[in-house]
Structure formats: structure tokens, C-alpha cells
């Protein structure tokens, strides 16, 4: 979770600084690229957590034994799919942001494209981070 949060925060910070027109956004724009490099490690660690699902999530093997009905959203195949697809989507979106950031000063059209991508970053950052936090909050659930 720490590695994933660091990877997500680099581009999110640079995006927000661009959107609010911060004067020092040019001084920290390299953070987006530097912290983006953590995404492959975050993906590997996520896969390790999900492959050992019964060790990560106590309800993995027998959700009905938890004493409460677990919604279908928490079935293992849906959990794995949304976590991996979500991470791959965020990696793709952040990659586009970094590429657009590198050429944003080339022309007004490039600056507009960069601004358009930067506008979507905070929205998807909050959406994806909330989903991951909620899913891994379920690791706190213990079978009595």
C-alpha cells in the first residue's frame, strides 16, 4: 500500500500543481516520472497479495462463515479483476500525463492536451484510491 501510494502521489501532486498554476510546479515536475517508476513494483506486490488471497483476506475461502453475507463485489475473481485492471488503467493514464508533460511547452495545442489530461488525474486518483482503501479495509474483517 505504501509503494502504491507513493507511485500514485507523484503524478497527482504534479497534476494539482499544474491545475492551480503553482509557480514552483516546474521545480517538482520530475517527481511524476521518478515516482511513476514504482508502479511495476506496486503491481508485483499487488499480485503477491492477491495470489495469496486467503492469507490477505480472512474471508477469501469461505465468505459465508464470516457470519454475514458478503456481497458479490467481494468474490475473489471480481476483487482480483478490479484491482489489477484499476492499477493498469492508472498506469496508462499516468503514462499519458508524463508524456504530455514533456511536450506541453512545445505548442498551445500540446499545452491544451496536457491540461485536459491533468484535469482528469485528481478525479481518477480519488476514485481508484478509495476503491483500493475500501478493498484492503476488508482485510481487517475477522471471522469469529
Secondary structure, DSSP 8 states (H G I E B T S, - for coil): -HHHHHHHHHHHHHHHHHHTT-GGGGTSTHHHHHHHTTHHHHHHHHHHHHHTHHHH-TTSS-GGGGSS---GGGSHHHHHHHHHHHHHHHHHHHHHHHHHHHHTTT-HHHHHHHHHHHHHHHHHHHHHHHHHHHHHHGGG----
